[in-house]
């Protein structure tokens, strides 16, 4: 029985010691080097703090070294929690206060930012990555590290913003990752001959599949330089040069490539096999551009918040869609059950009925770290089963089934508005706007004070013009009451549209 992710590293390092494990612009780890480095890190952690099952803060740039630290923390029997190096000090302070970490791992250059009143307001022990000696750790010690971990132990805590902007630490166990990665490796036939092109920062759950699929299978993971995500042709050339077979990117990265017409300029037909979409709604129009130029790639639309590890439903794109059709989020992943519940907690099974998507299975987080109140509100007893304890996670997302019994995402519960006597999903308006030829990205918010639907665009287009175009797609009561054109929609650190920032600046 597998009880931890480090058992994958033990096996992979034996099978493929000299193959590339993780690589970035400055550093390449083989699997043997990664194992040796991770075990050395674990030994240093053990010397610094003998108590196990403790949170260890990570304050490093997105890099191959950061992943070596993640694996070292896992070997040590503790769990990691990353803080972005560009995170506002106020937010970082809240995270530090929640974690009560006994140790932070960072680099010498970044260590100057850690301390009382600094970017990371923390006064505990700090270990610099450069000071970790690469001592050989015996196989016996490695087995001891691996054997003492339970699959119910935490592997990491990732902090999400939450609807109020207060960080919530989502606590994920080894079992949840094992459950996800075993399924995904089998479903997509991942082998040591594959390679992943990582787009997301390692404090974002969209990075999770590539990181651990590599460890399980011996595939390589390349950390794509961030600067390339503003240079789409060079980005695709990078994928070509590194022979990247799989990417798991947020839609904004995909849109940038298609909107700037980079796909016909670089031939990836013999390289790229899989495109995994997750993190936000992918406008069908832009996916259709990718499918036009790379028709033999397997495209999958994943859905899931951080609280269910990474994803709980998936849809392998198997048919044509019009630009104004929403992509399904599909069906449950293995060992996962989806419950769509109406406002009276009755099970929704018929097409077109709207309900909240709820999840049960091994993918669920154990809750929010040091936050029992928020945990109790979101991770609740299954209302359909009262004989014994059975937790479900209430996502707050509204969905429906289509006529094929595929799940269609509509919007956040708090994106559902009551306007002119009608219940409206803002996501439905965004899907319609995104289908228009000129539109690359858009966002809808509701101005409660003025009872107006506010549409944000990156293109110059008047309200009268866009509403004229939308009348064939939406009823009049769903047409925007105000259109605001901006040079660029703000994105948060995870690459999603920053709706909070838009509301604060333009609506109040």
N, C-alpha and C positions, 0 to 999 in steps of 0.2 A: 504493500500500500504506500502511496506517495503522501507524505505529510508536509512537504515544503518545496518551494521553488528552487532551493539550492541543490536539491537532488538532481534536477535537470542539469545544472551546471556541472556537477560531478560527472554525470554520464556523458555530456557533450564534450567536456574537456578531455575525457579519455578517448572518445571516438574521433574527434577532429581537433587535436591539439594545436595544429599550425594554421588552421583556417581562420579567416577574419571573423571576429566576433562583433565588436563595436568599433567604429572609426569616425573621426571627424577631420577637420582640416589639419589638425596638429598632432593627432595621436591615433595609432591603430593598435588594438588589442587582438591577439590571437586568443583562442579559448583557453589555452594553457596559461597564458599571461593573465587573462582576466581572473581565472580561478586563483592563481597565486597572489595577485593583488588583493582580491576580495578577502581571502583568508588572512592576509597580513593586516588589512583594515579591521577585520573582526578581532584579531589578537590585540590591536591597539585599543579598540573600544572596550574589550574585556578588562584590559589593564586600567583604563580610565574610569570605568563604572561597572563593577562586577555584577550589579543587579541587572537582571534581564527583563524583557517585556516593557522596555522604557522607550519613550519617544526620543528620537535623535533628529535634531533640526539639520537640514542641508541647505547651505547658502553658497551655491556655485553656479557658474554659467552652464547653460545647456551644452553638454559635451560627453565624450566617451568616458572621461574620468568620473563624471557625475554618476554614470551608470555603474561603474566599478564600485563606487561608494554605496550605491543602493544594494548591490549584491553583498558587499561587506557587512552592511547593517543587517541584512537578512541572515547571513551566517552567524552573526553574534547573538541572534535570538531576540533582537530588538526590532523596532519598526521605524521607518524613515518618514519625515515630513518636510518637503521642500518649501522654501520661501524664495519667490522670484527676486532677482537682484535689483529689478527696477520697481519693486513694489513700494507704494507710498509708506512712509514710516508709521503713520497712524494705523494702517491696516496690519503692517508687520507686528506692531506692538500688541494688537489684539490677538494675533495668532500666537505669539510668544507667551502671552498671559494664559491662553487656553491650553497650550501644550505642557507647560511646566517642565521643559526638557532639561535633562541633566547634562547634555552635551550637544554642541554644534560642530559640524564639520564644514570647513570652508577652504579657501585658498589663501596664500599669504597676501596677495593683492587685495582680496575682499575682506580679510580679517580686520582691517582698519575701520570697516563700517559697523563692526559688532562691538557693542559696549553701551554703557549707560548713556541715554540720550542720543544715541547714534541711529543710523538707518535701521539696525536691528537692536532694539533696546533689551540687551541680554547680558547678564553678569556671571553666567556659569562657565563651565569648562568649554574651551574651544580647541579643536584639533585641526591643524592645517594639513591639507592633503600632501603637500610637498615634504612634510616631516614624517610621513609614514614610511618606514623602512620596508623593503620587499624581502622579508625573511621567509625562508621556506617553513611551511607549517606541515607537520607530519600528516600522513593519511589517517592515522589513528585519531588525531585531533580534529581533522576535517569530518570524520564520521561522527565524532562526539558532538560537534556543532550541529550537524544535520539531524542526528537522531533525537536531540532533545527538543526540537521544534514540533509543536502540534499544529495540525492543519487549521485549528480554530484560533491560533495566535495571529495577531495583527502583522501584516506585511507593511502597510503604509497608511498614512492619513493625509488626504488631499483636501485642501480648503477651497470651498466654493464661496461665492459672494453672498448667496441667499437673496431673496426678494427685497430685503431691507438694506442690503449692502453690508450686513454684519457677517463676518466669515464663519462658516460652519465646517468643522473638520470631519470629513467622511472617512470612517474607519473600515478598512478592507482587510480581510483575512487571507492567508495563504490558500485556503480552500476555495474561496471565490475566484482567485486567479487560476488555480489549477483547473477548476470547472470550466472557465471560459476558454483557456488556451488549449486544453485537450480537445474540446469541441471544434475550435476554429482551425487547429492544425489538421484535423481529420476532414472537416468540411471543405477546406480549400487546398488540401493535399500539399501542405508546406513541407519542404525538405531542405537539406543542407545546401542545395543548389539555388535556393531562392535568396533574394536580398531585398531589404526594406529601405525606403527613402523616408526618413523621419522629418516631418514638418513641425510638429507641435512641441512646445516647451515640455520638459519632463515633469512639470508640476501640473500638467493638464492630462486628464484621463485618456484623451485621444491618442496619446503616445503609448499607452499600456500594451496594446496587442503586439506591436512590432518589437518592443523591448523583450517581452517574455516568449513570443513565438520564436525569436532568435535563440534564446537560451534553451528552449525545449528541443528545437530541431537542428540547430547548428547553422541556420541561415545567418547571413551577415546583416547588420543594421548600420546604415550610414546616416550621420547627422548632417542634414543639408544646411549649408551656410544660410543664415537668415537673409542676407543681402540678396540672394537669388530670388526671393519671393517678391521682389519688385523688378525683376529682370526675367520675364517669362521665357524668352528664347534660351538664355543661358541656363535657366532652371531645367528646361527639357533636355538641353545638351548634357547637363550634369547627370540626369537620369540615364541618358544614353551611354555616357562614358563609364558610369559605375555599374552598368547592366542591372539596373533596378527592375525587379519584377513586380513589386507590390508597393502601393502607396496607400496610406490612410490619412487623408487630409480633410480639414474643415472646408465647407463649401466656398468660403471667401477666397481661399487659395486656388481652388478649381476655377472659380469665376474669373479671377485675374488672368489666368492662362487663356481661357476661351474668349473673354472680352477683348483682349489685346491681340487676338488672332495669331497666337504663337504656334498652335497645333500643326498647321500645314507646313511650317518651316523646319520642323525636326521630325524625323521618322523614328517612331518608337514601336513600330509594328512587330519587330522581332525581339523586343525587349520587355515591354510592360505587359503583364498578364492580368493583374488585378487592381481595381480601384475600389477602395473601401471608403464610403462616405459616412461621416458621423459628426455630431456636434451642433448641427443646425439644419434647417430645411434647405435642401439643394433645389434651386430653381430648375425646373425641367428643361427650360430653354437652353441653359448652359450645359446640362448633361447631354442634351441632344447634339450639341456641337462636338463634345468629346466623342460621342458614339459615332458621329459622322466620320471623323478622322481616324478613330481607333475602334473600328467595329468589332474586332475579335477579342477585345479586352472584356473580362468579366467584371461587371459593375454591381456593387452591392450597396444598398441604402440601409444603414444601421440606425437604430434608434435606442437611446437610453441615457439617463442622467448618471452622474458620478455615483449616486447612491446604489446603483445596481452594477457596480464595477466598471462597466464600459458600455455595454449594450444588452438589451433583453429581447429585441426583435430584429429581424433582418429581412430584406427583400432583394433577391438576386434578380436584376432587371432582365426580364425575359420576353418583353414585347415592346412595341412602339408606343410612345406617348406624345400627344400634342403638347405644344409649348405651354398651354394654359391648364394642363392636367397636373394635379399633384401626384408625386411619387408615393406609392404605398410604403409604409414601414414594415409591412409584410406579416410575418408570423413569429411565434415565440422561438427562441433558440432552445437547444436541447437542455433538458433538466430545468426548464423555466415554464411557469404558467402565467398567462396574462388573464386578468379579470377586468372586464370593462363594466364598471358599476355606475348606475344612474344616481340621481340625487337622494333616492331612498335606499341606496345600497343594494338594489336589485341587479341581477346579472343581465347585461345587455347582450343579446345574441342576434337580433335582426338587423339587416342592413339599414343604414342611414340613421339609426338611433344613436344619439350622442351620449357618451359616458366618460368617466374618468378612468384612465389606464392605471391599473394597480398590478403589482408584480409579487410573485412568491417564488422561492427557489434558493439555491446556493449562491446565486449572484448577489443577493442582498448584503449591503453593508450591515455591520452590527449596530450601527447608529452613528450619531454625531459625537465626536470625542469631547468629553467633559461638558456635555450639554444634554442632560436628561430630559429637559422640558421639550426641546425641539425634537429629540428622538421619539418621545412618546406621542407627539403630534403627527409624525410622518410614518413611523414604523408601528403599525397597529395590528390588533387582532383581526384575523380574517372574519368579516361579518357573516360569511356563508358557512362558517364552521365554528361551532362553539363548544365542542366536546373536549378539546385540549388546546394548548397554546400553539398557535400557528400564525406567524407574523407575515404581513404583506406590507409593501411599501406603496404609499399613495403618492403618485408622481405629480399630481396637480395638472396633468396634461389631459386635454379633451381629445377624444378620438371617436371614430365610428368604423363599422365594417362596410366594405363595398359589396357589390353583388357577387364577387369572387371569394368573399369572406377574408379578404386581406384587410389589415388594419390601416386606416388612413388617419394620419395626424392632422388635427385641426388647429389647435393653439394651446397656450397655457390657459389654465382656468382663469387666471387673472388677466388674460388677453381677451376673455369673453366679455363683451359689453352689452348693455341695454341701451339702444339708440332708436328713437322714434317709435318706441313700442316693440321693437324687434330685438331678439338675441342675435348677436353678430360675433363671429370669430374673426379677429383681426388677421389671423393667418390666412384665411380664405381671400381677403382683399390683397394681401401681399403676393399670394400665388398668382392672382389675376394680373396684377401690375407687372410682376416679373416676366410674364409671358409676352409683354409688348417688346417689339424688336429693339427699340432704343435703350431699354432699361437694363442696366447691369445689376445694380443692387438697390433695394428699397426697404423701407421700414414704416409700419403703421403704429401710431399711438392714439389714445383717446384723451381728449381734453374735456374732463368732466365738468369743469366750471363753465365752459362755453358750449358744451354738448356738441363737440365737433370731432369728426374723424380726421386726424392729421397724418398726411402722407409725406414722408421724406424721400427725396430723390437725389441722385448724383448728377442727373441730367437736367438741363433747362427745359421745363415744360410747364405750361400754364394749367391751372386747375380746369378751365373750360376744355382745353385740348385733351387732357388725360381722361376727364370724365366722359367726353364724347367717345373716346376709344374704349372705355370700360363698359359702356352701356350695353354692349353685346355680350358682356361676360358677367355683369353683376346687376342686381336690382338697384333702383334709384336710392333706396334707403341705405345702401352700403357704399355709395360713392363718397370719396373724400370731401370734407367741407373746407379743407385748407391743404395747400400743397407748399412745402418748403423745399427749395432747391439748395443743396450744399455742395461744396467742392468735393468733399469726401466724407462718407459716413464714418463716424468714429468706431473703432473696434476696441474691445477690451483685450486683456493680455492673452485670452484664449482664442482670439481671432473671430469672436462673435460680435455682432453689432451691439454697441453699448447703448442700450435703450435708456438706462438711467441717466447717462450724460446728455442724451438728446432731450429727455424730459426736463432736466434741470435747466438747460440752456434756452429752450424754445417754448416750453409750456409752463413750467413753474409749479 
